Amino acid sequence: MKRKFTKISLILLSLLLLFGCVQDMTEQSEVAYKIGFPTENSQALTEFIHFKMTTNRGILLQEKDDIFINTIESVSSDEKTINYYKYSENQLTSYIEPLLDKEDPKSTFTTLTFGENAGKTINQSIDKPQEYNLPLVTMQENNHLKIETNSGEMILQLSEIMRELNVKDSDRLIFNLSAVNEELFALEIEDTSIEVEEGGSLYLGLFVRRDLSDYVVSSLHFNDLQKTLESGELDNYLEVFPKVDSEGKYSYLFGDTIVDTQKNQIITIKEDDLLSKDGQYVYINGKKPDLTDGTQQIQSIENYANDNDTYEAEFVLDFDTIAKKLELETNGVSTSNINYFNENFVILGLNFTGTFVGTAGFTNVIVDLQNDKNPTAYLVDLGME
């Protein structure tokens, strides 16, 4: 009787283990591969093109009533004024249409997203920013920053208010408006004349109340910003930044900085992990020099910060299958990079080596995860290496 019970127990255990293996396999979605660009528009594709267009020196500031308001990022100290532009969601949809049903979409994609005139066909200049509650910001001589809002105007002598950070009247400064709402706005200022210990220029944040009644200055480098957060000086300013989780606990500041606003603590993104450009997701091991195939995992910033094993997307990539689909004779992938990702869309760039020498070919891989049970990967060269 005891021996019979043992056999039954072993059979049940084997079935449970097998069932568990099947469950694990089904949780990781297998990808179907197709050659070419998607033939239909979707929310995820629109978001991707929008991202590429606005990040070609663009900073999205507001999205209200289907109108996108952005500014062109300054990259030189010779640029002295912040300018604003707008376009509608319908204009953006029409802007994308030329990409669909193209056998070779590379040149069209380059024109729409990388070209010198990218976005200019739909971007309309905002001549009266204050009608949109946007501040007028101008850098005058000797690094005097003039700010005008509906409440009035003020001039800040940056060398005076940033004296502790060794900013001088003669320093070469690059400034951009990074966030704005009804009550607050935040500027990021790069002092290219000062080099910090971590390497690179000094980056500063200027946080301003729209009624010009108060402002706060802080270095944006990790240790300095963490001290400013702990001091409570930014408690009344963090609301200007977008929330990146369902409960409104985490805010996305400048660069790759995510802040737990309840604890006033910067969330550390591990060296090998990649934060999405909207600050909402983390691609596990996505920042490694060469991404490997196999299981890919994307986590929300909320789950990532809580260090749990819950993933918003989990799928399997196979570089060998991609090479066979493209009919490439190759010894493998020489370089692999993530060009863009969020919960529903991943864009990779893959370079394949030749069988003996040189390269066998290049492709972008557009992984559409909107149908998470049956994701599709589109293989097409968009020039995004």
Secondary structure, DSSP 8 states (H G I E B T S, - for coil): -HHHHHHHHHHHHHHHHHHHHHHHHHHSEE-EEEES--SS--HHHHHHHHHHHHTTTEEEEEEETTEEEEEE---STT--B--EEEEEHHHHHHHHGGGTT-SS-HHHHHHHHTSTTTTTTT-EE-S-GGGGT--EEEEEGGGEEEEEETTEEEEEEHHHHTGGGT--TT--EEEEEEEE-SSEEEEEEEEEEEE-TTSSEEEEEEEEETTSS-EEEEE-SHHHHHHHHHHTTTTTTGGGS-B-STTS-EEE-STT-EEETTTTEEE---TT-EE-TTSSEEETTTTSSS--SEEEEEEEHHHHHTT-S--SEEEEE-HHHHHHHTT--EEEEEEEEEEEE-SSEEEEEEEEEESSSSEEEEEEEEEE-SSTTS-EEEEE--S--
